[in-house]
Amino acid sequence: MSAFVILILRALAAISLYICLGLIIFILWRDLFKIKNSSDIQSSAILTIKNLKSGESDDFSISEIFIGRSDLAHIQLQDDDTVSNMHARIFYKGKNWWLEDLQSTNGTLINEDPIVTPIIITSGDQISCGKTIIEISLDENSNSHAI
């Protein structure tokens, strides 16, 4: 083979590699936007959480809510010593709201039953974190988006 043919083959191989790399980057970029848009759609359900002890109620339109004593928690239960810093997590996935215990010291209960794995929650469910009981209300018909 002549040097010219080898040069052409190397150039074609390099071009093919760049086209392949560009295609991979394009697919990843497209999928990234699909995930972002689907999370906006999924998190459109409003969740209302009412603290039955204090009577305080908060509406959430985000897809992940943390409960605990930490300043980083969305629902702060700082006056309850039986609640862990990051006690539980409520999140929206697959068109359902889920509750997950974050390996808290005293556990998390839903309707007086302890949870070990994430569980789907529905309107009217009562969640016990330590001595605090909160009640869930869902509004699935809302068109608000995640913040």
N, C-alpha and C positions, 0 to 999 in steps of 0.2 A: 504494500500500500504506500501511496505517496504521502508526503508530509502534508500536502494540501487537503487530502481527504481526511486525515486524522484531525487536522485543525477544524474542519467543518463538523466532524462528529463531536468533538469536544465542545464546540460552540452550541450545537443542537442540544447536547446533554445539559449544558449550563442554562440555556433558555428554558428547557423542560423543567429543570429544578426550580428556577425562579417562578415559572407559571404555577407549579405545584405548591410552592410556598405561599404565593399570592392567593391561591384558591383556599388554602387552609386558613389563612388569616381572614379572608372574606367570610368563610363559614363560621368561624369563631365569633367574629364581630356581629354577624346577623343573629346568631344564637344568643349572644349577650343581650341584645335588644329585645329578643323574644322573652327571655327570662325577666327582664326589667318590666316589660309591659304586662306580662302575665301576673307578676306580683302586685302591680297596681290594680289590676282587675280583681285579683283574689282578695286584696285588702279593702275592697270597697264596702264590705259589711261592717256596720257600726256595732260595737260591743259596749254595753253599759254595765259598769261594775258598781254595786252599791255595798258599802260597808254597813252591815246590819247593826253593829254596835254604835257607831257614831252617826249613822244616817246619811253620811256623805255619799254622793254619787258622781261618777266620772264617766264621760263618753270617750271612747277610743276609736280612731279610724286608722290605726297603724296595724301592721300584721304580726307584731311581736310585743308582748307586754310582760314585764318582769315584776314579780311581787317579792317584797322583802324589806329588811330594815335599812339596807344600803341607800345612800343618797342617789345612787345610779338607778334604783328601781323606779318604775313608773308608778306603782302603787306602794307607797312607803308606809310601813306599819312599825314605826320606830318606838311606839309606846308598848309594844308587845314583846317581852323578852323571850318568849317561846318561838319566835319567828327567826329564821336564819337570815343572814345578810342578803343572799339571793335564794329565796325559798322555793319559788315556783315560777313557771313560765306558761303564759297563754299565747298560742300562736295560731295563725290562719294558714291552713294547708289543704289543698284538694277540696275546696269549697266547704270546709268544716273548720270550726274552732276546736282546738285541742288544748288540754291541760297536761303539764308535765312537772313532776316533782324534781327539783334540782339537787337531789341527795341531801335534803334538809335534815337537820338533827331530829326533829319531831314528826316529820312526814307531812303529807298533804292528804286531805280527805275530800271526797266529792260525795255529797249527800250522805255523809257519815261513813262512807266506805273508803278505806285507804287505797291510794293508787301506787302501782309499782312501775307501770309503763304508761306512756302517753295515752290519754283517753279523750274521746270526743265529748265536748260539752254542749249542752243545749240551754235554751232559755228557761230560767227558773231553777237551774242547778245552784246548789249552795256549796261553796268551797271553803274548807276550814284550813287555815294556815295558823298553827299555834292555837291561841285562844280566840283569834279573830275569824269571823265568818263573813264571807262576802257572797252576794247573790249576782247571778249573771242574767242579763237581758240582751237578746240579739235582735237586731233590725237588719235583716238580709236584703231589704228592698231599697236601701240607700244608694245614692250614686256618688258619694264622696270618695275621695282617693286618699291614699296613704300620704302621711307627711314625712 
